[in-house]
Amino acid sequence: MLVPIFGCLFGHREHVGKVGSVRILGHPLRIPGPPGAHTRPTGRRAYPARRLFLLRRPIAARRSVTRHEGRGSDHTMKAITWQGKRDVRYVDVPDPKIEEGTDAVIKVTSTNICGSDLHLYEVLGAFMDAGDVLGHEAMGIVEEVGDQVTALRPGDRVVIPFQMSCGHCFMCNQQLYTQCETTQVREYGTGAALFGYSKMYGQVPGGQAEYLRVPHAQFTHIKVPDGPSDERFVYLSDVLPTSWQAVEYAGIPDGGTVVVLGLGPIGDMASRIAAHKGARVIGVDLVPERLARVRGRGNEVIDLREHENNLGDYVRDMTDGRGPDSVIDAVGMEAHGSGVPKVAQTLTGLLPDALAKPLMENAGVDRLTALYTAIDLVRRGGTISLSGVYGGAADPLPMLQLFDKQVQLRMGQANVKRWVDDILPLLTADDPLGVESFATHRIPLGEAPQAYEAFQKKENGTVKVVMTP
């Protein structure tokens, strides 16, 4: 029975100066800032990483800054950890520490729950270990840097991209930072290592914590100015560049029409960016609060509950019988309406890891309702942009339809720093993308377990959760 039941499982994916202080030999050293600057508390902590994602130099060759000797390696911090399917907990974990000269450690001031975190919460448990620290959307204040990091100093305010990249390899020189050859996780044949995102992406402790170790910190950071609130900038870690790339990859012609499938955080922000660029936006979802958010910014929306059986015809009627120029799929592997694959994914989650992992890696199929819908909707010669996470190793695709319609398909993890220079000018006092009010929930880090549950169940109007450690 295993073959017919699990022949449709999904697989691995191929697929974001103020006053400060440092401690030297146990004594605080003040770093002066401009008049009126706020004092930012700092303090060194120590955190051994669970697993490194790249080859390590011999111990004798490693270099790091001198740390405050008064803190023991057993010192702890609070963090959100994965403990099992639908089980995340706020617990004590070891503090981070400088392990390479290219590392930095930041004190996290804001950290978010991402829609892709729900894949870990629900279906990717075979690639997790109990105690893994979650989170890949964080920003904060630099606490300490390794001796090879010259672009940062304690007190700098930074956003941390969700991927780690070196900035100087062949792929980084092509601005394909999610394919960084220095941090690729070759054990699983995947791209650049990601913070807090399973063994497939390096099992690097994530940012839903009080402190975060940042490998390759010389390049893996985005400096932002003091002054505006964290919510002006924290989305540079993932939401903004992922949404920006989704719109760029969609290739929407001037004055053209784009349909956005799924109005969670990425679909919502992609709708805002596309409209800002002058496109006609039609958003599709079935959660009333999400539809209301997109409609409230002047975009058209379709309630999937009313048009699930005739969505293609309905959209074509809205677009001169042809369909939209572009479709952005912001849903991914856990699409609504995919009955058999959903059952298979659920059953896989009940298997021991030793059985579930090879099935996911080699015999997997995603829930493809959203992608099939995009292929149906897009006009002939149009473009589909995939920003939703897919992980299937054996997904069946309607190649005849794709070929006959001359559909262009672009996809992949966002190359965060590729888009930062385009986005930063929009994070102004005018706030044209509405980032200051984008979060639906702002909570202490300790309330994350309840927020994960509400987000997964689409309850309480949960779209974007920002947490404060």
C-alpha positions in Angstrom: 0.0 0.0 0.0 2.9 2.4 0.5 3.5 2.8 -3.2 0.1 4.0 -4.3 -0.5 6.0 -1.2 2.8 7.8 -1.1 3.4 8.1 -4.9 2.1 11.6 -4.6 4.3 13.0 -1.8 6.2 16.2 -2.2 10.0 16.3 -2.3 12.9 18.6 -1.4 13.0 22.0 -3.1 15.7 23.0 -5.5 14.4 25.9 -5.4 15.6 36.8 2.6 25.5 55.0 14.7 23.8 55.0 17.9 25.4 54.9 21.3 26.3 51.3 22.0 28.7 49.3 24.1 30.9 46.3 23.8 32.7 44.5 26.6 36.5 44.2 26.6 37.9 42.0 29.3 34.7 42.4 31.3 34.5 46.2 31.1 32.0 48.2 29.1 33.4 50.5 26.5 31.1 53.3 25.4 30.8 54.0 21.7 29.7 57.7 21.3 26.9 58.5 18.9 25.3 61.8 17.7 23.7 64.1 20.2 20.4 62.9 21.4 21.1 59.3 20.4 19.4 56.6 22.5 21.5 54.2 24.4 21.1 50.7 23.2 21.8 48.0 25.8 24.2 45.4 24.7 25.8 42.4 26.3 27.7 39.4 24.9 26.2 36.0 24.9 27.5 32.7 23.6 25.6 30.3 21.3 27.1 27.1 19.8 25.4 26.5 16.5 23.7 23.1 16.1 25.3 22.4 12.7 27.4 24.3 10.3 26.5 24.4 6.7 29.9 24.8 5.2 33.3 23.2 5.6 35.1 24.5 8.6 38.7 25.5 8.8 41.0 23.6 11.3 40.7 25.0 14.8 44.2 26.4 14.7 43.3 28.5 11.7 40.0 30.0 13.1 40.0 33.6 14.2 37.4 35.5 16.2 37.3 38.6 18.3 38.1 38.4 22.0 34.9 37.9 24.0 33.9 38.9 27.5 35.4 36.2 29.6 32.8 36.5 32.4 30.1 34.8 30.5 30.0 31.0 30.5 29.2 28.8 27.5 26.1 27.6 29.5 24.5 31.0 29.4 21.0 30.9 27.7 18.5 33.1 25.9 14.9 32.7 25.0 13.9 31.4 21.5 11.1 29.8 19.6 12.0 26.1 18.8 10.4 23.4 16.7 9.5 20.4 18.8 7.3 18.4 16.5 4.4 18.8 14.1 2.3 21.8 15.1 4.4 22.1 18.2 6.6 25.1 18.7 7.8 26.3 22.1 9.3 29.3 23.8 12.3 27.8 25.7 15.8 28.5 26.9 18.6 27.7 24.4 22.3 28.4 24.4 23.4 31.9 23.4 25.1 32.5 20.1 28.8 33.3 19.9 31.4 34.3 17.3 32.6 31.0 15.7 34.3 32.3 12.6 36.1 35.6 11.9 33.3 36.3 9.3 30.5 36.0 11.9 28.5 38.7 13.7 26.1 38.5 16.6 23.0 40.7 16.7 20.6 41.5 19.5 17.2 40.9 17.8 14.7 43.8 18.1 12.0 42.5 15.8 11.4 39.1 14.2 8.5 37.8 12.1 6.5 34.7 11.4 6.7 33.9 7.7 4.1 31.9 5.7 6.9 29.5 4.8 7.5 28.8 8.5 4.1 27.1 8.4 5.6 24.4 6.1 7.9 23.5 8.9 5.0 23.7 11.3 3.0 21.3 9.2 4.7 19.1 6.6 8.5 19.3 6.7 9.1 17.7 10.1 11.2 14.9 8.7 13.9 17.5 8.0 13.8 19.1 11.5 15.2 18.1 14.9 13.6 18.9 18.2 15.1 22.1 19.5 15.8 23.7 16.1 15.5 27.5 16.5 13.0 28.9 13.9 12.7 32.2 12.0 14.3 33.9 9.1 12.9 37.5 9.2 14.9 39.4 11.8 16.5 42.7 12.4 18.4 44.2 15.3 21.5 45.8 16.7 25.1 44.5 16.1 26.5 43.2 19.4 29.8 41.8 18.2 31.7 41.1 15.0 34.5 38.7 14.0 37.8 40.2 13.0 37.2 39.7 9.3 34.0 41.8 9.3 35.0 45.3 8.5 31.6 46.6 7.2 29.9 46.4 10.6 30.6 47.6 14.1 28.8 47.2 17.4 25.7 49.5 17.5 24.9 49.3 13.8 21.2 48.8 13.1 20.8 46.0 10.5 18.2 43.8 8.8 19.3 40.2 8.1 18.4 38.7 4.7 16.8 35.3 5.1 19.6 33.6 3.1 23.3 33.6 3.9 25.6 34.6 1.0 29.2 35.5 0.7 28.9 38.2 -1.9 31.9 37.2 -4.0 31.4 33.8 -5.6 30.3 33.2 -9.2 26.6 33.1 -8.3 26.8 36.1 -6.0 28.5 38.0 -8.8 25.4 37.2 -10.9 23.2 38.6 -8.1 21.8 35.1 -7.6 22.4 35.2 -3.9 20.1 32.3 -3.1 22.5 30.1 -5.1 25.6 31.2 -3.3 28.3 28.6 -3.9 29.9 29.2 -0.6 26.8 28.4 1.5 25.0 25.9 -0.8 23.8 22.9 1.2 25.3 20.2 -1.0 24.2 17.3 1.2 20.6 18.0 0.0 21.4 19.5 -3.3 19.9 22.8 -2.3 20.9 26.4 -2.7 22.2 28.9 -0.2 21.8 28.2 3.5 18.7 29.8 5.2 18.2 30.9 8.7 16.0 28.6 10.8 14.8 26.4 7.9 15.5 22.7 8.3 18.4 20.4 7.4 17.7 21.0 3.7 18.9 24.5 4.1 21.8 24.1 6.6 20.0 23.8 10.0 21.3 27.2 11.0 19.7 28.6 14.1 17.1 31.2 13.2 16.0 34.6 14.3 13.0 34.0 16.4 15.2 34.5 19.4 16.8 37.2 21.6 20.2 36.9 19.8 21.2 35.7 16.3 24.6 34.6 15.0 25.0 35.8 11.4 27.5 33.9 9.3 29.2 35.7 6.4 28.1 38.9 8.1 30.3 41.1 5.9 27.7 40.7 3.1 24.7 39.1 4.9 23.3 42.3 6.3 21.4 45.4 5.2 22.3 48.6 7.2 19.3 50.8 7.9 19.2 54.2 9.5 18.2 54.9 13.1 15.0 56.7 13.7 12.0 55.1 12.0 10.4 52.1 13.7 11.5 48.6 13.0 8.4 48.0 10.9 9.6 50.4 8.3 12.6 48.1 7.6 12.1 44.6 9.0 10.3 43.4 5.9 13.5 43.8 3.9 14.5 40.5 5.4 12.0 38.6 3.2 8.5 40.0 2.4 9.6 43.0 0.4 12.3 41.5 -1.8 10.3 38.3 -2.3 7.2 40.3 -3.4 9.3 42.6 -5.5 11.0 39.7 -7.3 7.6 38.1 -7.8 6.4 41.2 -9.6 9.6 41.6 -11.6 9.5 37.9 -12.6 5.9 38.3 -13.7 6.9 40.6 -16.5 3.7 42.7 -16.4 3.6 45.0 -19.4 3.0 48.7 -18.9 -0.7 49.1 -18.0 -1.1 45.3 -18.0 -3.1 43.1 -15.7 -1.8 40.6 -13.1 -3.8 38.1 -11.1 -2.3 37.3 -7.6 -3.3 33.9 -6.3 -3.1 33.9 -2.5 -3.3 37.1 -0.4 -1.2 36.1 2.5 1.9 38.3 3.3 3.6 37.8 0.0 0.5 38.0 -2.2 -0.7 41.1 -0.3 2.7 42.9 -0.7 3.0 41.8 -4.3 -0.4 43.3 -5.0 0.8 46.6 -3.4 4.0 46.7 -5.4 2.3 45.8 -8.7 -0.3 48.5 -8.2 2.5 51.0 -7.3 4.1 50.2 -10.6 0.9 50.9 -12.5 -0.6 47.4 -13.1 -4.2 46.4 -12.8 -4.3 43.9 -9.9 -6.9 41.2 -9.3 -6.4 39.3 -6.0 -7.8 35.9 -5.4 -8.3 34.3 -1.9 -11.0 32.8 0.3 -10.2 34.5 3.6 -12.4 37.6 4.1 -9.9 39.6 6.1 -7.2 39.1 3.4 -9.6 40.1 0.6 -10.6 43.2 2.6 -7.0 44.3 3.0 -6.3 44.1 -0.7 -9.6 45.6 -1.7 -8.9 48.4 0.8 -5.9 49.6 -1.2 -8.1 50.0 -4.4 -7.4 46.6 -6.0 -10.0 44.2 -7.4 -10.5 41.0 -5.6 -12.3 37.6 -6.2 -13.6 35.5 -3.4 -12.6 32.0 -4.3 -15.5 30.6 -2.2 -17.9 32.1 -4.7 -16.0 31.2 -7.9 -14.1 28.0 -7.1 -15.8 26.1 -9.9 -15.7 28.9 -12.6 -12.6 31.0 -11.7 -11.0 30.7 -15.2 -14.1 31.8 -17.0 -14.8 34.6 -14.5 -11.3 36.0 -14.9 -11.4 35.8 -18.7 -14.7 37.7 -18.6 -12.8 40.4 -16.7 -9.9 40.5 -19.2 -11.5 40.7 -22.7 -11.8 37.0 -22.9 -8.0 36.4 -23.0 -6.9 36.2 -19.3 -4.4 38.3 -17.5 -0.9 39.2 -18.9 0.7 37.7 -15.8 -0.2 35.5 -12.8 1.7 35.4 -9.5 1.3 32.2 -7.5 1.8 33.2 -3.9 0.3 30.0 -2.5 2.7 27.1 -3.0 2.8 23.5 -1.9 -0.2 23.6 0.5 -2.8 24.9 -1.9 -6.5 24.7 -1.0 -8.5 22.2 -2.9 -5.8 19.5 -3.4 -7.4 16.6 -1.8 -5.3 13.5 -2.5 -1.9 15.2 -2.2 -3.1 16.8 1.1 -3.9 13.4 2.5 -0.5 12.1 1.3 1.3 14.9 3.0 -0.6 14.4 6.2 0.1 10.7 6.3 3.8 11.3 5.6 3.9 13.6 8.6 2.9 10.6 10.7 5.8 8.4 9.5 9.1 8.0 11.3 11.7 10.4 9.8 13.7 7.4 8.3 10.7 6.6 6.1 9.4 10.1 5.5 12.6 11.7 4.3 13.3 9.4 1.3 9.7 9.6 0.2 9.8 13.4 0.3 13.1 13.6 -1.5 12.4 11.2 -4.3 8.6 10.6 -4.7 7.1 13.8 -3.8 4.2 15.8 -5.3 2.9 19.1 -4.1 -0.6 20.3 -3.8 -0.7 21.9 -7.3 -4.1 23.5 -7.4 -2.7 27.1 -7.4 -0.2 26.3 -10.1 -2.8 24.5 -12.3 -5.1 27.5 -11.8 -2.3 29.9 -12.9 -1.7 27.9 -16.0 -5.4 28.0 -16.9 -5.8 31.7 -16.1 -2.8 33.3 -17.8 -3.3 34.5 -21.4 -1.4 32.9 -24.3 2.1 34.3 -24.3 1.8 35.4 -20.7 4.0 34.9 -17.7 3.6 33.0 -14.5 5.7 34.0 -11.5 6.1 31.4 -8.7 6.9 32.8 -5.3 5.0 30.2 -3.3 7.2 27.5 -1.9 7.1 24.2 -3.9 9.1 21.1 -2.9 7.9 18.3 -5.2 10.4 15.9 -6.8 7.8 14.3 -9.0 5.1 16.9 -9.7 3.0 16.2 -12.8 2.7 19.3 -15.0 0.4 19.9 -18.0 3.3 20.4 -20.4 1.0 20.3 -23.5 -0.9 23.3 -22.1 2.2 25.2 -21.1 3.8 24.6 -24.5 0.7 25.3 -26.6 0.0 28.6 -24.7 3.6 29.7 -24.9 3.7 30.4 -21.2 6.8 31.8 -19.6 7.5 30.5 -16.1 9.9 32.1 -13.6 10.5 31.1 -10.1 12.8 30.7 -7.2 13.9 32.0 -3.8 14.2 35.8 -3.7 17.7 37.2 -4.1 17.2 39.6 -1.3 20.1 42.1 -1.8 19.4 42.2 -5.6 16.3 44.3 -4.9 17.2 46.4 -1.8 18.4 49.5 -3.8 15.0 49.5 -5.6 13.0 49.1 -2.4 14.7 51.4 0.1 13.6 54.7 -1.6 10.0 53.6 -1.0 10.5 53.1 2.7 10.0 56.9 3.3 7.7 58.9 5.5 5.1 58.8 2.7 5.1 54.9 3.0 3.5 54.2 -0.4 3.6 50.4 0.2 2.0 50.7 3.7 4.7 48.9 5.5 4.1 50.7 8.8 0.6 49.2 9.0 1.3 45.9 7.3 1.4 43.8 10.4 -1.9 42.5 11.7 -0.5 41.4 15.0 2.4 42.7 17.2 3.2 40.4 20.1 5.9 39.5 22.5 8.1 36.6 21.4 6.8 34.4 24.1 3.3 34.4 22.4 4.6 32.8 19.2 3.1 29.4 19.8 -0.4 30.8 19.9 0.4 33.0 16.8 1.6 30.0 14.8 -1.6 28.1 15.5 -3.8 31.1 14.5 -1.8 31.7 11.4 -1.9 28.1 10.3 -5.7 28.0 10.9 -6.2 31.5 9.3 -7.9 32.7 12.4 -8.2 36.1 14.1 -7.4 37.9 10.8 -3.8 36.7 11.1 -1.7 37.8 8.0 1.6 39.1 9.4 2.9 38.7 12.9 5.8 40.9 14.2 7.3 39.8 17.5 9.5 41.6 20.0 12.0 39.5 22.0 
